Amino acid sequence: MISLIYIESLELGMSPTLDKRLPESSRFFYTYPTFAERRSESFYTVTLRAKAAPKMMHLGISVTYALALLTGALAVPSQQLDTRQQPFKSTAITTHAEPWAIAFLPDNRVLVTERRGNLRLVDPATKTAGTITGVPAVAYGGQGGLHDVALHPKYAENSMIYISYAESGSGGAGGAVARAKLTLNASGGGGSLSGLEVIWRHSQKASGGLQFACRLLFGSDGALWISSGEINQMTPAQSMTGNLGKMIKLYDNGTAFAGNPFASQGAVQAQIWSLGHRNPLGIDWDAQGRLWEVEMGPMGGDELNLIESGANYGWPLVSQGKHYDGRTIPAHSTRPDFAAPKAFWVPVISPAGLIIYKGDLFPSWKGNAIITGLSSQGLVRVTITGDTAKEAQRISMGKRMRGIREDKDGAIWVIEDGQGGRLLKLTPN
């Protein structure tokens, strides 16, 4: 067993690899995402030295676990997670400036959002990207900018698309959702938005540029779902007088859906489907029509949740993680009145996107959650059986991974995070 663990040095670095090297038998190097990862998406490189008895053991341990072992605050997992070779061929299509999200057009072209406010039209056949004009001004900075894009369920008839983004205003920035008509150039390669209408906004704005979320998803009933982050304000996630830290369900014109659990209360409460969320960055349906969501926790405690009508998921009153200053947060087990995650991660994986796989190209993955990870630099596959979820596999991609979508043929498309992020198509080997 380990008799002593201590931090030898702390260095600010920009290499986000979860990389274990052993230059000498008594030293272990890990990179660990800290508060800076949440704010500026940079990383601290931390050097750990461990002494073990009766002999040196080969192990990797994150700073979270090292500190927790010293304080007795955290149990070591009983099972080492499996990391396998990539079970797919990865084809690079285009390269982008801070890409965030993907949406497929009926003609197989792809819309890609870039955080600085650019909407690109990608032709996979030629591996070229044009520009869609008419995008509104975005509040770029921190985690803010142009975020998600989704097609109206009747896009083939009305050419309507929806975009989410951070917008500036009194007090800072907040999330917004707009819809517009997309007209593609007859010559190909680009297009324009017209008739843009903002249909939803965060009920308040804040400085700092954090935790907007604002993923978009349409349901089989035509309703628009928005995953609303709490923009690092924490307490509004529990307040019913605002829409921060909530799952939102609307008609396609932005009005509250009539069947929502708090519809009778009117006003902003009528928008709310569930509450107590922090930074919900991925949402998707399973084959049974159930809504799943992934969200970033604080220092530890990233979550995979099954979203239920009227449920409260507890943030910031409960979490499986800690505050960044080290203060503890009560676990979900202390408050059974709050909905607990079906899976959680300590240390974090930094989930940035989610699909529930429904295709046939990867038959053994059908019904699984596939999560893109920033600090974990890859894909996390989670099996779902009934209401139970369990991590099954981590697939290293060597880059911070952001958006993810499944196309109509069952291929999986992902985008790398940051400057020079590539749009990749994943197909079986």
C-alpha positions as CSV (number, residue, x, y, z in Angstrom):
1,M,0.0,0.0,0.0
2,I,1.1,3.6,-0.4
3,S,2.6,5.1,2.7
4,L,3.0,8.7,1.5
5,I,1.9,10.8,-1.4
6,Y,2.8,14.4,-1.8
7,I,2.7,17.0,-4.6
8,E,6.2,17.9,-5.7
9,S,5.5,20.7,-8.0
10,L,2.7,22.6,-9.7
11,E,3.4,24.0,-13.2
12,L,1.0,25.9,-15.5
13,G,1.0,24.1,-18.8
14,M,-1.1,24.0,-22.0
15,S,-0.7,20.3,-22.7
16,P,-4.0,18.6,-21.7
17,T,-2.9,15.0,-22.1
18,L,-3.8,12.6,-19.4
19,D,-0.3,11.2,-19.8
20,K,1.5,8.9,-17.4
21,R,5.3,8.7,-17.8
22,L,7.8,7.1,-15.5
23,P,11.2,8.8,-15.9
24,E,12.2,7.4,-12.6
25,S,10.7,4.7,-10.4
26,S,9.5,7.0,-7.7
27,R,7.9,9.7,-9.7
28,F,4.5,9.9,-11.4
29,F,3.4,12.6,-13.8
30,Y,-0.2,13.5,-14.5
31,T,-2.0,16.4,-16.0
32,Y,-5.1,17.2,-14.1
33,P,-7.9,19.7,-15.1
34,T,-8.4,22.3,-12.4
35,F,-10.6,25.4,-12.1
36,A,-8.6,26.9,-15.0
37,E,-9.9,24.2,-17.3
38,R,-13.4,25.3,-16.5
39,R,-12.6,29.0,-17.0
40,S,-10.1,29.1,-19.8
41,E,-9.8,25.5,-20.9
42,S,-6.1,25.5,-20.0
43,F,-4.5,22.9,-17.8
44,Y,-2.1,22.6,-14.9
45,T,0.6,20.0,-15.1
46,V,1.1,18.4,-11.8
47,T,4.0,16.2,-10.7
48,L,3.4,13.7,-8.0
49,R,5.9,11.6,-6.2
50,A,4.8,8.5,-4.3
51,K,6.6,6.2,-1.9
52,A,5.1,2.8,-1.5
53,A,5.7,-0.2,0.7
54,P,6.9,-2.9,0.6
55,K,8.1,-2.1,-3.0
56,M,7.4,0.5,-5.6
57,M,4.2,-0.1,-7.5
58,H,3.4,1.0,-11.0
59,L,0.3,3.1,-10.7
60,G,-1.2,6.3,-12.0
61,I,-3.1,8.6,-9.6
62,S,-4.7,12.0,-10.2
63,V,-4.3,14.9,-7.9
64,T,-7.9,14.5,-6.7
65,Y,-7.2,11.0,-5.5
66,A,-3.8,11.9,-4.1
67,L,-5.3,14.6,-1.9
68,A,-8.3,12.6,-1.0
69,L,-6.2,9.6,0.1
70,L,-4.2,11.9,2.4
71,T,-7.4,13.3,3.9
72,G,-9.4,10.1,3.8
73,A,-12.1,11.9,1.8
74,L,-12.4,9.6,-1.1
75,A,-12.4,5.9,-1.7
76,V,-10.2,4.4,-4.4
77,P,-12.3,2.8,-7.2
78,S,-12.4,-0.9,-6.9
79,Q,-12.0,-1.4,-10.7
80,Q,-9.5,0.0,-13.2
81,L,-11.4,1.3,-16.2
82,D,-10.5,-0.3,-19.5
83,T,-8.9,1.7,-22.3
84,R,-8.9,-0.1,-25.6
85,Q,-7.5,0.6,-29.1
86,Q,-9.7,2.6,-31.4
87,P,-12.4,0.3,-32.9
88,F,-13.0,2.5,-35.9
89,K,-11.4,4.2,-38.8
90,S,-11.2,8.0,-38.4
91,T,-11.4,10.1,-41.5
92,A,-10.6,13.8,-41.3
93,I,-13.0,15.9,-43.3
94,T,-12.3,19.6,-42.5
95,T,-10.4,21.8,-40.0
96,H,-12.0,24.5,-38.0
97,A,-11.4,27.4,-35.5
98,E,-12.8,26.3,-32.2
99,P,-15.7,24.1,-33.5
100,W,-18.5,23.4,-31.1
101,A,-21.4,21.5,-32.8
102,I,-22.5,19.5,-35.8
103,A,-25.8,19.1,-37.7
104,F,-26.6,17.2,-40.8
105,L,-28.5,18.6,-43.8
106,P,-30.7,16.2,-45.9
107,D,-28.2,16.4,-48.7
108,N,-25.5,14.9,-46.4
109,R,-23.7,18.2,-46.0
110,V,-22.8,19.2,-42.5
111,L,-23.3,22.4,-40.5
112,V,-20.5,23.2,-38.1
113,T,-20.5,26.0,-35.5
114,E,-17.3,27.8,-34.6
115,R,-17.2,29.6,-31.2
116,R,-16.1,33.0,-32.6
117,G,-19.4,33.2,-34.4
118,N,-18.9,31.4,-37.7
119,L,-21.4,28.9,-39.1
120,R,-19.7,26.6,-41.7
121,L,-21.2,24.5,-44.4
122,V,-19.1,21.4,-45.0
123,D,-19.2,19.2,-48.1
124,P,-17.8,15.8,-47.1
125,A,-17.4,14.8,-50.7
126,T,-15.0,17.6,-51.5
127,K,-13.8,18.1,-47.9
128,T,-14.4,21.9,-48.2
129,A,-16.1,24.3,-45.9
130,G,-18.1,27.4,-46.9
131,T,-19.6,30.1,-44.8
132,I,-23.2,30.8,-43.8
133,T,-23.8,34.6,-43.3
134,G,-26.3,36.3,-41.1
135,V,-25.3,34.8,-37.8
136,P,-26.0,37.2,-34.9
137,A,-23.2,38.8,-32.9
138,V,-22.0,36.5,-30.1
139,A,-20.3,37.1,-26.8
140,Y,-17.0,35.3,-27.4
141,G,-14.9,34.7,-24.4
142,G,-14.5,32.2,-21.6
143,Q,-16.8,29.4,-22.6
144,G,-19.1,31.7,-24.6
145,G,-19.6,32.1,-28.3
146,L,-21.6,30.4,-31.0
147,H,-22.8,27.1,-29.6
148,D,-25.3,24.6,-30.9
149,V,-27.2,24.2,-34.2
150,A,-30.2,22.1,-34.9
151,L,-32.6,21.6,-37.8
152,H,-36.4,22.1,-37.5
153,P,-38.1,18.7,-37.7
154,K,-39.8,20.0,-40.9
155,Y,-36.6,21.5,-42.3
156,A,-37.3,20.0,-45.7
157,E,-40.5,22.1,-45.9
158,N,-39.5,25.3,-44.1
159,S,-35.7,25.5,-44.2
160,M,-35.6,26.6,-40.6
161,I,-32.6,26.1,-38.3
162,Y,-32.0,26.9,-34.7
163,I,-28.8,28.2,-33.1
164,S,-27.7,28.8,-29.5
165,Y,-25.1,31.3,-28.5
166,A,-23.9,33.6,-25.8
167,E,-25.0,37.2,-26.1
168,S,-23.9,40.4,-24.4
169,G,-26.1,42.5,-22.3
170,S,-26.6,44.3,-19.0
171,G,-24.6,42.5,-16.4
172,G,-22.5,40.4,-18.7
173,A,-23.5,37.6,-21.0
174,G,-26.2,35.0,-21.1
175,G,-27.4,32.2,-23.4
176,A,-29.9,32.8,-26.2
177,V,-31.6,30.7,-28.9
178,A,-32.6,32.0,-32.3
179,R,-34.3,30.6,-35.4
180,A,-33.8,31.6,-39.0
181,K,-34.4,30.5,-42.5
182,L,-31.3,28.9,-44.2
183,T,-30.9,29.6,-47.9
184,L,-28.1,27.7,-49.5
185,N,-26.2,29.2,-52.5
186,A,-27.2,27.7,-55.8
187,S,-23.6,27.3,-56.7
188,G,-22.9,25.5,-53.4
189,G,-20.3,26.2,-50.8
190,G,-22.2,28.6,-48.6
191,G,-25.5,30.3,-47.8
192,S,-27.2,32.8,-45.6
193,L,-29.7,33.2,-42.7
194,S,-32.7,35.4,-43.0
195,G,-35.6,36.4,-40.8
196,L,-33.6,35.7,-37.6
197,E,-35.8,35.7,-34.5
198,V,-34.6,35.3,-30.9
199,I,-37.1,32.9,-29.2
200,W,-35.5,32.2,-25.8
201,R,-33.0,33.8,-23.5
202,H,-31.4,33.1,-20.1
203,S,-33.4,35.0,-17.5
204,Q,-30.3,36.8,-16.3
205,K,-26.8,37.6,-17.4
206,A,-23.5,37.4,-15.6
207,S,-19.8,38.2,-16.0
208,G,-17.2,35.5,-16.4
209,G,-18.4,33.8,-19.6
210,L,-19.0,30.4,-18.0
211,Q,-21.3,27.4,-18.2
212,F,-23.9,28.5,-20.8
213,A,-24.4,25.0,-22.1
214,C,-27.5,25.6,-24.4
215,R,-27.5,22.3,-26.3
216,L,-30.5,22.0,-28.6
217,L,-32.6,18.9,-29.4
218,F,-36.0,18.3,-30.9
219,G,-38.4,15.6,-29.7
220,S,-40.8,13.3,-31.6
221,D,-43.6,15.6,-30.5
222,G,-41.9,18.6,-32.3
223,A,-40.9,20.2,-29.0
224,L,-37.6,22.1,-28.7
225,W,-35.4,21.1,-25.7
226,I,-32.7,23.5,-24.4
227,S,-30.1,22.4,-21.8
228,S,-29.7,25.6,-19.8
229,G,-26.5,26.1,-17.8
230,E,-26.4,28.2,-14.7
231,I,-23.6,30.5,-16.0
232,N,-21.5,29.9,-12.8
233,Q,-24.1,31.5,-10.5
234,M,-25.0,28.2,-8.8
235,T,-28.0,29.1,-6.7
236,P,-30.3,30.0,-9.6
237,A,-30.3,26.3,-10.5
238,Q,-32.6,25.8,-7.6
239,S,-34.7,28.9,-8.2
240,M,-38.1,28.6,-9.9
241,T,-38.1,32.4,-10.8
242,G,-35.5,31.9,-13.5
243,N,-34.5,29.4,-16.2
244,L,-30.8,29.0,-15.3
245,G,-29.7,25.4,-14.5
246,K,-32.8,23.9,-16.1
247,M,-33.9,21.6,-18.8
248,I,-36.3,23.7,-20.9
249,K,-39.1,22.4,-23.2
250,L,-40.7,24.7,-25.7
251,Y,-42.8,24.8,-28.8
252,D,-40.8,25.6,-31.9
253,N,-41.8,29.3,-31.7
254,G,-40.3,29.6,-28.2
255,T,-43.4,29.5,-26.1
256,A,-43.7,27.1,-23.1
257,F,-44.9,23.6,-23.9
258,A,-48.4,23.0,-22.5
259,G,-47.5,19.6,-21.0
260,N,-44.6,20.9,-18.9
261,P,-44.8,19.9,-15.2
262,F,-44.9,23.6,-14.0
263,A,-47.1,24.9,-16.8
264,S,-49.9,26.0,-14.5
265,Q,-47.5,28.4,-12.7
266,G,-47.1,30.4,-15.9
267,A,-44.3,32.9,-16.6
268,V,-40.8,31.4,-16.8
269,Q,-41.8,28.5,-14.6
270,A,-43.8,27.1,-17.5
271,Q,-40.7,26.6,-19.5
272,I,-39.1,24.2,-17.0
273,W,-39.0,20.5,-17.3
274,S,-36.3,19.7,-14.7
275,L,-34.0,21.8,-12.4
276,G,-30.8,21.6,-10.4
277,H,-28.4,21.3,-13.3
278,R,-24.9,22.9,-13.5
279,N,-23.4,22.8,-17.0
280,P,-25.5,20.3,-19.1
281,L,-23.5,19.9,-22.4
282,G,-25.0,16.9,-24.0
283,I,-28.6,15.6,-24.4
284,D,-30.1,12.8,-26.5
285,W,-33.0,10.4,-26.7
286,D,-32.7,6.6,-26.3
287,A,-34.8,4.1,-28.4
288,Q,-37.5,4.2,-25.7
289,G,-37.9,7.9,-26.0
290,R,-36.2,8.7,-22.7
291,L,-34.0,11.8,-22.4
292,W,-30.4,11.4,-21.2
293,E,-28.1,14.2,-20.3
294,V,-24.4,14.7,-19.4
295,E,-23.2,17.7,-17.4
296,M,-19.9,18.9,-16.0
297,G,-19.6,18.8,-12.2
298,P,-17.3,21.1,-10.2
299,M,-14.0,19.5,-9.0
300,G,-15.2,16.0,-9.7
301,G,-18.7,14.7,-10.1
302,D,-19.4,14.8,-13.8
303,E,-22.8,13.2,-14.3
304,L,-24.9,11.1,-16.7
305,N,-28.6,11.7,-15.8
306,L,-31.9,10.2,-16.9
307,I,-34.1,13.3,-17.2
308,E,-37.6,13.0,-15.6
309,S,-40.5,15.4,-15.6
310,G,-40.3,17.8,-12.6
311,A,-37.2,16.2,-11.1
312,N,-34.6,18.2,-9.2
313,Y,-31.0,17.0,-9.8
314,G,-29.7,18.8,-6.8
315,W,-27.0,21.3,-7.9
316,P,-25.6,23.2,-6.0
317,L,-27.0,21.6,-2.9
318,V,-25.6,18.1,-3.7
319,S,-22.9,16.8,-5.9
320,Q,-20.5,13.9,-6.2
321,G,-17.7,16.5,-6.5
322,K,-16.2,19.3,-4.4
323,H,-16.0,23.1,-4.8
324,Y,-12.8,24.3,-6.4
325,D,-11.6,25.8,-3.2
326,G,-11.8,22.3,-1.6
327,R,-15.0,22.8,0.4
328,T,-17.1,19.7,0.4
329,I,-20.6,19.4,-1.1
330,P,-23.0,16.8,0.4
331,A,-23.4,13.8,-1.8
332,H,-26.6,12.8,-3.5
333,S,-27.0,10.0,-1.0
334,T,-27.6,12.5,1.7
335,R,-30.7,13.9,0.0
336,P,-32.8,11.1,-1.5
337,D,-35.4,13.8,-2.5
338,F,-32.9,14.8,-5.3
339,A,-32.5,12.7,-8.4
340,A,-29.1,11.0,-8.4
341,P,-27.0,10.5,-11.5
342,K,-27.0,7.1,-13.2
343,A,-23.3,7.4,-13.5
344,F,-20.7,9.9,-12.3
345,W,-17.0,10.5,-12.6
346,V,-14.3,11.4,-10.1
347,P,-11.9,12.5,-11.4
348,V,-13.7,14.3,-14.2
349,I,-14.0,13.4,-17.8
350,S,-15.2,16.9,-18.8
351,P,-18.2,15.7,-20.9
352,A,-18.8,18.0,-23.9
353,G,-21.3,16.1,-26.0
354,L,-23.6,13.0,-26.0
355,I,-25.3,10.6,-28.3
356,I,-27.3,7.4,-27.5
357,Y,-26.2,5.2,-30.4
358,K,-29.0,3.9,-32.5
359,G,-27.3,2.7,-35.7
360,D,-26.1,-0.6,-37.1
361,L,-22.5,0.1,-38.1
362,F,-21.4,-0.5,-34.5
363,P,-23.9,-3.2,-33.5
364,S,-22.4,-3.8,-30.1
365,W,-22.8,-0.2,-29.2
366,K,-26.5,0.1,-30.0
367,G,-28.3,1.7,-27.0
368,N,-25.0,2.8,-25.5
369,A,-24.2,6.4,-24.5
370,I,-21.2,7.8,-26.3
371,I,-19.7,10.8,-24.5
372,T,-17.1,13.2,-25.9
373,G,-14.5,14.2,-23.3
374,L,-12.4,17.3,-23.0
375,S,-9.9,16.6,-20.3
376,S,-10.3,12.8,-20.9
377,Q,-9.3,13.4,-24.5
378,G,-11.5,10.8,-26.1
379,L,-14.8,9.0,-26.1
380,V,-16.4,7.4,-23.1
381,R,-18.8,4.5,-23.8
382,V,-21.5,3.8,-21.2
383,T,-23.8,0.8,-21.4
384,I,-27.4,1.4,-20.4
385,T,-29.6,-1.4,-19.1
386,G,-33.0,-0.2,-17.9
387,D,-32.3,2.6,-15.5
388,T,-28.7,1.5,-14.8
389,A,-25.7,3.0,-16.6
390,K,-22.1,1.7,-16.4
391,E,-18.9,2.9,-18.1
392,A,-17.7,0.1,-20.4
393,Q,-14.9,1.7,-22.4
394,R,-12.7,4.7,-22.9
395,I,-11.3,5.3,-26.4
396,S,-8.4,7.6,-26.6
397,M,-8.5,10.2,-29.4
398,G,-5.4,12.1,-28.3
399,K,-7.3,15.4,-28.5
400,R,-9.9,17.2,-26.5
401,M,-13.2,16.1,-28.0
402,R,-16.3,18.5,-28.3
403,G,-19.3,17.8,-30.5
404,I,-20.7,14.4,-31.5
405,R,-23.5,13.3,-33.8
406,E,-24.7,10.1,-35.5
407,D,-25.6,10.3,-39.2
408,K,-28.4,8.5,-40.9
409,D,-26.1,5.6,-41.9
410,G,-24.9,5.0,-38.4
411,A,-21.5,6.6,-38.8
412,I,-20.4,8.7,-35.8
413,W,-19.1,12.2,-36.4
414,V,-17.0,14.1,-33.8
415,I,-15.2,17.4,-33.7
416,E,-12.0,18.2,-31.8
417,D,-12.0,21.1,-29.5
418,G,-10.0,24.3,-29.9
419,Q,-8.1,26.0,-32.7
420,G,-7.5,23.7,-35.6
421,G,-10.1,21.2,-34.4
422,R,-10.9,18.6,-37.0
423,L,-14.3,17.3,-38.1
424,L,-13.9,13.5,-38.1
425,K,-16.1,10.7,-39.5
426,L,-15.8,7.4,-37.6
427,T,-16.6,4.1,-39.3
428,P,-15.8,0.5,-38.5
429,N,-12.4,-0.8,-39.2
